[in-house]
Amino acid sequence: MNRDASKVGILTLTQSENYGTVLQAYATYQLLNRGSRRKHFSLVPTDVQSVRRRRLISLANPRNASTGLTRYRNFADMRKFIAPYTDTSDGKNWVNISNRRSALDYLNSRFDGFVTGSDEIWNLAFVGDKSIYYAPETLGRIRVSFATSANRLDISKLSSESLDILRRSLQSYRFISVRDSNTFAFVESLLEGASSIEQIVDPTIIHGLPEFVGLHQPSADSGRKRILMMVRDRAVGEGLVSRFHNSADIDSVFIRYPGTRFLSLDPASFVRAFGAYDCVVTDFFHGTCMSVLSRAPFVSFDSEPVYSKYESKICNMLMKLGLNGRYVNLSANGRVAGNSAVHDLVDNMLTEPPVWVADGAIQREREHGLAVLARVHDAISEGLAGVR
């Protein structure tokens, strides 16, 4: 490729209707391009044709209570937000990664090297063990990972053949960083200690999203308290509305609940919203990240069965930041006890919000993430220089 600067593709998710997807892609883009003179990083708009078709159908006939029009606006706002940072200069709006051979040929024609991450692109939900997110050694001249995750992957269910495919992919990486302990243990086991692996927090925490974040402003003591719900688990969400609707004003975002005011927000407004509430309740990882960045009182929980066996990415991050007292694992504690614990924590956040003490831990993790980022840059520079 006859260019003055090397072009590096970021292989992550950009095309989903998900606030966290586009915000972490944006943060990853901004971090990688920070101070980079001889390299330019672009998000690659990858998608799976069947998933894309199913997603578009769901916009017209959504399974949740949001209207098709609301879902379409959400999707359009997210595409508009991330579009300036994606590689579409040749007029190709997305790359169909279900056609592996065609995708690899196209990517190799556009980029010198690749960064996989962040997001859960290593959990095999995307075209299985043939996923280009496990970059094969034929992809680009250099491959590294930045805060990549396989958090929901049940490692015990993988076949020896799949493990061999993934191992060969990761053995070809020049540098690997992941964002949670499950992925760290999985990659370390897969590579049998042959490569050093760094564990860092999510890029949204490292970057901080300062251009969007609104810091927490508590309601007046005599005023009615405000709760923001970003909750996937319907049973928990409905229980929260039933428990608190008489004592607080409740807004919901991304997933609509009867008895709440639903917020239809673009990604920037979504980030800014969290600081305006007396308590945020969420089982979304990036709902937790936005709560941390805004310093809002919050309660996070997990209820997926896999987290009775593995540590979740929410739990892992809150442990690093010393905020695990705001977390409940319903999978481990049981539904009845877990719901009661969630309600009690919300009560505490509304009546006696804790003093915010996580700034030091956030700064420590941010500095570590930036140091790892420098190593990513060095690895890419050395790898590209070595093959010229």
N, C-alpha and C positions, 0 to 999 in steps of 0.2 A: 504494500500500500504506500503510495507516494504522498505522504502528508508530513507537514512540519512537526505535528504533535501526534503522539500515539492516541488511538481511540479505544477506550475500554468500556465494555458493556456491563451494566449492572443487571444481573438476572434475579429478579424478584417479582412479587405480585404487584401489578399496577391496575388491573382491569376489573377488580371486584367491586361490588357495592358495599364497601366497608371503610369506615373512617380510619381505622387503624392501618389498613393496607396502604392507603395513599399517604398518610402522615408519616409512617416509618419509611416509605419509599422516598418521600420528599426529604426527610432528615438524612437518610443515607446518601442521597444525591448531594445535598449541601455539604455534608462532612467530607465526602471523598473529593469534591472539587475545591475544597478550601485550600488555598495556597498551592494548588497544583499547576505548574507552568508547562511542563512537557507532556502532560497527559490530560485528556478530557474524558470525563465519565458521563455516560448517558444511560438512563433507564431504558431497558428493552421492554416494549409492551407485549409481553408474552401472554398467551391464553391457550386454553384447550377448546377445540371447536365444539365438542359436545357440551362442555360446561358453559361455554358462551351462549349456545343455543338455549340451554335449560334456564340460564339466568335471564335471558330476554323474555322467555315465556313466563317466568315467574313475575316479571314486572307487570305483565298484563293480568295475571291471575295469582296474586301473592297469597302465601299461606298465612301470613300474619294479618293483623287487623288493619294495617296501613293500606290505603287505596293504591291502585295501580299508578295513578298520577303522582302521588307522593313518592312512591318508589322510583318512578322514572326521573323525577326532579332530583332525588338523592343521587341517582346514578349519573345523571348529566352534570351535576355540580362536582362530583368527584372526578369525572373525566376532565372537566374544564380546569380543575385545580392542578391536576398532575400532568396535563398535556404539555406544558412548556418545557418539561424536564425529560420527556421521552424522545427516543430516536425515531422520528417519523419523517425525516428530511427527504426520503426517497418516495414519499407518498403512501407508504405501507403503514396502516393504522394499528395493526397488531400482527404478531407472529404466531401461527398455529403450531404449537409444540407437539400436538398429537401426531403430526407427520414428521417424525424424528429426522429422517435423512434430509428432507427439504429444509427443515429448521436449522440443522447444523451447517448445511451449505450456505444458507443465507447469512447466518451469524458470522461465519468465518469470512464471508465477503465484506462484512461491515466493520469488524472489530479486530484489534490486535490481541486483546486479552479480555478476561472476564472476572468479575466479582460476583459470587453468589451470596445472596442475603440482602437485607435481613428477612424476617418473616419465617413462617413454618414451611418453607419450601422443601425441606428434607423429610417431611412426614409421609411421603409416598402417596399423597392424595392426588397427585398430578401425574398421570400416565405411569404410575407404578415405578418399578426399579429401572425403567428405561427413561426416566425423566431427565431432561437436559439440566435440571437444577442440580443433579449430581453430575457435574460437568465431566464428560468423557475426556480422555487425554488427547483426543483429536480436535477438541474445541479450543481454538485460539492458541496463542503462543505461551500464555501464562494464565494460571487459574489460582485464585485465592478466595477465601470466604470472609465475610464481615458480619458478625452477629447473626449467623444463620441458625435455624432452629429445626429440631425434629421432635418437639415437645409431646405431641399426641401420638407419636409412633410407639406401638407396643412391640418392642424389640423381640420379645420371646416368640412372636408369631411369624417372624421372617424365616424364609427357607434358606438353606445353605447356599443355593444358587443366587438368591437375591443378595445375601451378604457378600458374596464374592464380587458381584457387579458393583455394589456400593464401595467395597474396599478398593477395587481397582481405580474407581473414580477418585476417591479421596487421597489415595497414594500419589496421584499425579498433581495434587495441589501443592503450591510452594509455601503457602501459609494458611492456617485455619484458625478462625475465631468463631465462637458460638455464644449464644446469649442466655443459656440456662444449664443447670446441672445435669438434667436428663440427657441432653444432647452431648454435653461434655463426656459423660460416662460412656455413652453409645459410641462416639467417635474414637475415644481413647481405647475402648475394648476392640473396636473394629481394626484399628491400626496397630494394636498390640504394643503401644508405647513407642512406636518408631518415629512419630512426629510430635512436636510440642503443640499444644492446643491452648488457646487463651479463651477465658470466659469473661464476657463483658455484659453490661446492661443494654437495654434496647436503645437504638439510635435516637429515638425521640427524647430520651432522658439525657443522653450524651450531648445532643445538639441543644436541647432545652426549648426549642420553638419560641424564643423570646419575642419574635415579631407577631405572635398570635396570642400568647398566654395572658390571661387576666388573673391577677393574684386575688386570693380569697378576701372578700369583704363580708363580715358577718352581719346578719340582720340585727336590727335594734332589739334590745332585750325584751321590750314590750310588744314587739311585732310578731306576727304569725311566722313560724319557721317554714323554710322552703327545702324540699327534698327533690333531688334529681335522680331518676331511675334510668339506668342503662342495663337492662336485665334480659338475658336470653331465656332463662329457665322460667317458663310460664307459671308453674305452681308457686314458686318463690315470689315472683313478681305480683301475682294476684293476692298472695298473702300479705305482702307489704302494703298494697293499696288498701286492703281491708283493715289492716291494723292501724294505719296512720292517716287515713283520709279525713278523719274528723279533727285531727289536731295539727295538721300541716298542709300547706299547698304542695301538691306533687306534680312535677313535670316528668315526662318520659321522652327519651330520645332514641332514635334508630328503630326501636320496637315500641309500638303503640300499645297502651293499656287503657281500657275503659276506666273512667274516674280520674284520669290525669289529663293535663294539657300536653299535647304532643308537639314537640319542637322539630320543625323541618329546617335544617341548618346546612350551610355549606361547610367544608372542612375547617376553614379559618374561624368561622363563628362557633363551630362545635368546640374547638380548643378553648376559645374565649369564654364559653358559657360556664365552665365548671366552677370558676371562682365565685360565682354569684349565689351559691347554695350553702345552706347550713349543714347539709349532709348529702353526699353522693353515695348511691348503692349500686354496685355493679358486679357482674361476673364476666366482664370483658377485660382482657389484658390491657388494651389501650384506654379503656375507661379508667382503669387504675392508674396508668401512666399520666393521663391528663389530670387526674385528681392530685397526684404527687406534684406535677409541675405547677399547679395552681395553689398548692398548699391547702386545699380544701379538706375539711373533715370528711372522711369516707369510710365505707365498709365494703370490702371485697370478699367474694366467696366463690368457691368452685363446687359443682355438683355432678360433673361428669364421672362415670364409673371408673375410668382409667386412672383417676387421681386418688383412688383408694390404694393403688399400687405404686404410682410414680408421683414425684413432687411436681406440682404444676408450675408454669412459668410465672403466674401471679405470686404464688407462695415464695418462689425462689427470689424474685425481685424484692419483695417486701422484707424477706430475711436479710438481704444485703443492705437494705436501707434502715433496718431497725424498726420497721413499721408492721411487723407480723402480728402485733396485738389488734390490728384492724382487719384481720383475715379469719375466715371460717371455712373449713373444709367439710361440706355436707356429705361427701362421699365417705369420709372416714368417721364422722360423728353420728351419721344417721339423720334422716329427714326431720324428725320431730325435735331432737335436741339441737340440730343445726339451725332450723328455722327460728327456734327460741333464742339461740345465741345471736343470730343476725338481728332479730328485733331488739334484743337487749343492747347490742352495740349501737344501733341506730338511735335508740333512746338516749344513750350516753352521749353520743355526738351532738344531739340536739340540746340536751340540758347542761352538760359540762364538757364542751369540746376540749380536747387535749391541746396542750401547748405544742406548737410545731417545733420539732427538734431534729429534723432529718437533713438540714442543709449541709452539715459537715459530711455525712455519709454520701449525699448526692454529689458533692464536690469531689470526694475521694473516688467514687465510681466514674465520674465524668473524666477526671484526670487519667485514670487507668484506661478508659475507653479511647481517649485521645492518644495515649502512648501506643496502644495497639493499632490505632489508625495510622500512626507514623510507620509502624512496622509493615502494615499492609502496603503503604506507598513504597517503602524501600524494597519489599519483595517484588512488587510489580516492576519497579524501575530496573532492578537487577535481572529479573527474568526477561524483560524485553531487551535489555542491553546484551544479554548473553546469547540471544538468537539472531541479532542483526548481522 
